[in-house]
Amino acid sequence: MAGQLTGQRAFITGGASGIGAEMARRFSAEGATVVVADVNDTLGKEVAASVSGTYVHLDVTSATAWDEVFVKDNNFDIVCLNAGVSTYTNVVGDPEPFPLSRLTNDMFERISSINIDGVVFGARAIIPHMCNRKSGHILVTASLAGIIPIGPDPIYGLTKHAMVGFVKSLGQTLEPHGVCISALCPGFVDTPLVSPLARIFAESFSLGVLPVDIAGDLAMRALSERINGSQWVVSAGFPIAQYEHKDPFAG
Ligand SMILES: NC(=O)c1ccc[n+]([C@@H]2O[C@H](COP(=O)([O-])OP(=O)(O)OC[C@H]3O[C@@H](n4cnc5c(N)ncnc54)[C@H](O)[C@@H]3O)[C@@H](O)[C@H]2O)c1
């Protein structure tokens, strides 16, 4: 039986682990051909091999690398700008008396360059090719932390709110070109990003941590609905839904 993505090609950053690897597995099961892009060559090659796809080493923070990656091969129906990190290993609040006092310049630079630069450079690199073909869908893995507060890691919240704003705004820009962009905004998902201490926070914050296969369901929902600039939320105990921002000036 043909899958929903038969004949399509997908490119996934951060595809070596967690949510990216799950999207690789799900898209492949739906009939797509997958390119896994990551800095973890060992895991990335394993995931790519497991889905009969290919692996490319790509550091998403490098504008030069992005300039080169789509020069020869840019015929992608789906590009997932998914690679991302948290500021701290353990997301359970800062033990120091003053918020942000543990944040070093290097930590801030690291998370900003991966979570923000990595998405902006990727979108800039693929959009001209998608616009030329008047087709394609970019999925940005933001987070529920791009919609609601995440007190223990405000910098993570900053980067993910930035992604939601980017997707909402770019959606309007891309609409006349036949290209779609959507944000995936899951709550806690069972991946290596979520440390044991973060799991304790997750239990108090929500109904817990979702199994990783929810990431495939979330991505497939965003792809099938194809609503430009949309945000797709899910959290333990709650179904997948489109989050609709209320315009304060709408009558
Ligand atoms: N796990 C969660 O609870 C959760 C919830 C909401 C959103 N997210 C987001 O989902 C995305 C994926 O996270 P995950 O939970 O699967 O984490 P993960 O740690 O399992 O995977 C992240 C992947 O990104 C890769 N990566 C890191 N820096 C990179 C770089 N400079 N260039 C290329 N690849 C790089 C890592 O090697 C890894 O394979 C992130 O953007 C994260 O913020 C995660």
The ligand as an SDF file (V2000), in Angstrom:
LIG
                    3D

 44 48  0  0  0  0  0  0  0  0999 V2000
   12.7870   16.3800   23.4370 N   0  0  0  0  0  0  0  0  0  0  0  0
   11.9160   17.3090   23.7780 C   0  0  0  0  0  0  0  0  0  0  0  0
   11.2750   17.2650   24.8400 O   0  0  0  0  0  0  0  0  0  0  0  0
   11.6480   18.4460   22.8260 C   0  0  0  0  0  0  0  0  0  0  0  0
   10.4420   19.1400   22.9750 C   0  0  0  0  0  0  0  0  0  0  0  0
   10.1680   20.1920   22.1100 C   0  0  0  0  0  0  0  0  0  0  0  0
   11.0710   20.5240   21.1230 C   0  0  0  0  0  0  0  0  0  0  0  0
   12.2430   19.8410   21.0060 N   0  0  0  0  0  0  0  0  0  0  0  0
   13.1550   20.2350   19.9420 C   0  0  0  0  0  0  0  0  0  0  0  0
   13.2970   19.1520   19.0590 O   0  0  0  0  0  0  0  0  0  0  0  0
   14.5330   19.2770   18.3550 C   0  0  0  0  0  0  0  0  0  0  0  0
   15.2630   17.9460   18.4080 C   0  0  0  0  0  0  0  0  0  0  0  0
   15.5680   17.6740   19.7630 O   0  0  0  0  0  0  0  0  0  0  0  0
   15.6280   16.2000   20.3680 P   0  0  0  0  0  0  0  0  0  0  0  0
   14.8040   16.1950   21.5680 O   0  0  0  0  0  0  0  0  0  0  0  0
   15.3820   15.2120   19.2980 O   0  0  0  0  0  0  0  0  0  0  0  0
   17.1560   16.1900   20.8460 O   0  0  0  0  0  0  0  0  0  0  0  0
   18.3580   15.1910   20.5420 P   0  0  0  0  0  0  0  0  0  0  0  0
   19.4480   15.6690   21.4260 O   0  0  0  0  0  0  0  0  0  0  0  0
   17.9100   13.7790   20.6390 O   0  0  0  0  0  0  0  0  0  0  0  0
   18.7140   15.4830   19.0150 O   0  0  0  0  0  0  0  0  0  0  0  0
   19.2910   16.6870   18.5950 C   0  0  0  0  0  0  0  0  0  0  0  0
   20.1680   16.3950   17.3850 C   0  0  0  0  0  0  0  0  0  0  0  0
   20.6890   17.6590   16.9060 O   0  0  0  0  0  0  0  0  0  0  0  0
   22.0350   17.4390   16.5550 C   0  0  0  0  0  0  0  0  0  0  0  0
   22.7940   18.6920   16.5620 N   0  0  0  0  0  0  0  0  0  0  0  0
   23.2020   19.4160   17.6310 C   0  0  0  0  0  0  0  0  0  0  0  0
   23.9380   20.4700   17.2240 N   0  0  0  0  0  0  0  0  0  0  0  0
   23.9770   20.4180   15.8700 C   0  0  0  0  0  0  0  0  0  0  0  0
   24.5740   21.2280   14.8770 C   0  0  0  0  0  0  0  0  0  0  0  0
   25.3020   22.3150   15.1950 N   0  0  0  0  0  0  0  0  0  0  0  0
   24.3990   20.8940   13.5650 N   0  0  0  0  0  0  0  0  0  0  0  0
   23.6760   19.7910   13.2350 C   0  0  0  0  0  0  0  0  0  0  0  0
   23.0910   18.9780   14.1300 N   0  0  0  0  0  0  0  0  0  0  0  0
   23.2370   19.2920   15.4380 C   0  0  0  0  0  0  0  0  0  0  0  0
   22.5640   16.4560   17.5910 C   0  0  0  0  0  0  0  0  0  0  0  0
   23.7610   15.8240   17.1620 O   0  0  0  0  0  0  0  0  0  0  0  0
   21.3720   15.5100   17.6980 C   0  0  0  0  0  0  0  0  0  0  0  0
   21.4620   14.4590   16.7600 O   0  0  0  0  0  0  0  0  0  0  0  0
   15.2700   20.4260   19.0250 C   0  0  0  0  0  0  0  0  0  0  0  0
   15.1210   21.5920   18.2530 O   0  0  0  0  0  0  0  0  0  0  0  0
   14.5570   20.5650   20.3610 C   0  0  0  0  0  0  0  0  0  0  0  0
   14.6730   21.8790   20.8800 O   0  0  0  0  0  0  0  0  0  0  0  0
   12.5380   18.8050   21.8310 C   0  0  0  0  0  0  0  0  0  0  0  0
  1  2  1  0
  2  3  2  0
  2  4  1  0
  4  5  1  0
  4 44  2  0
  5  6  2  0
  6  7  1  0
  7  8  2  0
  8  9  1  0
  8 44  1  0
  9 10  1  0
  9 42  1  0
 10 11  1  0
 11 12  1  0
 11 40  1  0
 12 13  1  0
 13 14  1  0
 14 15  2  0
 14 16  1  0
 14 17  1  0
 17 18  1  0
 18 19  2  0
 18 20  1  0
 18 21  1  0
 21 22  1  0
 22 23  1  0
 23 24  1  0
 23 38  1  0
 24 25  1  0
 25 26  1  0
 25 36  1  0
 26 27  1  0
 26 35  1  0
 27 28  2  0
 28 29  1  0
 29 30  1  0
 29 35  2  0
 30 31  1  0
 30 32  2  0
 32 33  1  0
 33 34  2  0
 34 35  1  0
 36 37  1  0
 36 38  1  0
 38 39  1  0
 40 41  1  0
 40 42  1  0
 42 43  1  0
M  CHG  2   8   1  16  -1
M  END
$$$$
